[in-house]
């Protein structure tokens, strides 16, 4: 369980960094839906 959680968190952080750096309008729209 712990390993799975850690992996998921790492993936989330990676996505978040990419999102903060330069997110596209398409991405924001997709998230709002």
mmCIF file of the C-alpha atoms, coordinates in Angstrom:
data_MODEL
# 
_entry.id   MODEL 
# 
loop_
_atom_site.group_PDB 
_atom_site.id 
_atom_site.type_symbol 
_atom_site.label_atom_id 
_atom_site.label_alt_id 
_atom_site.label_comp_id 
_atom_site.label_asym_id 
_atom_site.label_entity_id 
_atom_site.label_seq_id 
_atom_site.pdbx_PDB_ins_code 
_atom_site.Cartn_x 
_atom_site.Cartn_y 
_atom_site.Cartn_z 
_atom_site.occupancy 
_atom_site.B_iso_or_equiv 
_atom_site.pdbx_formal_charge 
_atom_site.auth_seq_id 
_atom_site.auth_comp_id 
_atom_site.auth_asym_id 
_atom_site.auth_atom_id 
_atom_site.pdbx_PDB_model_num 
ATOM 1  C CA . UNK A 1 1  ? 0.000   0.000  0.000   1.00 0.00 ? 1  UNK A CA 1 
ATOM 2  C CA . UNK A 1 2  ? 2.735   2.441  0.959   1.00 0.00 ? 2  UNK A CA 1 
ATOM 3  C CA . UNK A 1 3  ? 4.756   1.820  -2.189  1.00 0.00 ? 3  UNK A CA 1 
ATOM 4  C CA . UNK A 1 4  ? 1.702   2.320  -4.357  1.00 0.00 ? 4  UNK A CA 1 
ATOM 5  C CA . UNK A 1 5  ? 0.859   5.562  -2.588  1.00 0.00 ? 5  UNK A CA 1 
ATOM 6  C CA . UNK A 1 6  ? 4.409   6.862  -2.979  1.00 0.00 ? 6  UNK A CA 1 
ATOM 7  C CA . UNK A 1 7  ? 4.411   6.066  -6.679  1.00 0.00 ? 7  UNK A CA 1 
ATOM 8  C CA . UNK A 1 8  ? 1.079   7.780  -7.207  1.00 0.00 ? 8  UNK A CA 1 
ATOM 9  C CA . UNK A 1 9  ? 2.305   10.842 -5.316  1.00 0.00 ? 9  UNK A CA 1 
ATOM 10 C CA . UNK A 1 10 ? 5.469   11.018 -7.410  1.00 0.00 ? 10 UNK A CA 1 
ATOM 11 C CA . UNK A 1 11 ? 3.402   10.839 -10.602 1.00 0.00 ? 11 UNK A CA 1 
ATOM 12 C CA . UNK A 1 12 ? 1.123   13.576 -9.281  1.00 0.00 ? 12 UNK A CA 1 
ATOM 13 C CA . UNK A 1 13 ? 4.059   15.830 -8.433  1.00 0.00 ? 13 UNK A CA 1 
ATOM 14 C CA . UNK A 1 14 ? 5.514   15.359 -11.908 1.00 0.00 ? 14 UNK A CA 1 
ATOM 15 C CA . UNK A 1 15 ? 2.203   16.277 -13.523 1.00 0.00 ? 15 UNK A CA 1 
ATOM 16 C CA . UNK A 1 16 ? 1.780   19.259 -11.193 1.00 0.00 ? 16 UNK A CA 1 
ATOM 17 C CA . UNK A 1 17 ? 5.231   20.621 -12.032 1.00 0.00 ? 17 UNK A CA 1 
ATOM 18 C CA . UNK A 1 18 ? 4.550   20.332 -15.749 1.00 0.00 ? 18 UNK A CA 1 
ATOM 19 C CA . UNK A 1 19 ? 1.166   21.989 -15.227 1.00 0.00 ? 19 UNK A CA 1 
ATOM 20 C CA . UNK A 1 20 ? 2.618   24.918 -13.286 1.00 0.00 ? 20 UNK A CA 1 
ATOM 21 C CA . UNK A 1 21 ? 5.519   25.471 -15.666 1.00 0.00 ? 21 UNK A CA 1 
ATOM 22 C CA . UNK A 1 22 ? 3.475   25.977 -18.812 1.00 0.00 ? 22 UNK A CA 1 
ATOM 23 C CA . UNK A 1 23 ? -0.045  24.673 -18.914 1.00 0.00 ? 23 UNK A CA 1 
ATOM 24 C CA . UNK A 1 24 ? -2.045  24.872 -22.113 1.00 0.00 ? 24 UNK A CA 1 
ATOM 25 C CA . UNK A 1 25 ? -5.568  26.275 -22.242 1.00 0.00 ? 25 UNK A CA 1 
ATOM 26 C CA . UNK A 1 26 ? -6.811  22.919 -23.516 1.00 0.00 ? 26 UNK A CA 1 
ATOM 27 C CA . UNK A 1 27 ? -5.500  21.277 -20.376 1.00 0.00 ? 27 UNK A CA 1 
ATOM 28 C CA . UNK A 1 28 ? -7.281  23.759 -18.118 1.00 0.00 ? 28 UNK A CA 1 
ATOM 29 C CA . UNK A 1 29 ? -10.535 23.264 -20.008 1.00 0.00 ? 29 UNK A CA 1 
ATOM 30 C CA . UNK A 1 30 ? -10.195 19.494 -19.686 1.00 0.00 ? 30 UNK A CA 1 
ATOM 31 C CA . UNK A 1 31 ? -9.614  19.826 -15.958 1.00 0.00 ? 31 UNK A CA 1 
ATOM 32 C CA . UNK A 1 32 ? -12.657 22.074 -15.520 1.00 0.00 ? 32 UNK A CA 1 
ATOM 33 C CA . UNK A 1 33 ? -14.999 19.583 -17.180 1.00 0.00 ? 33 UNK A CA 1 
# 
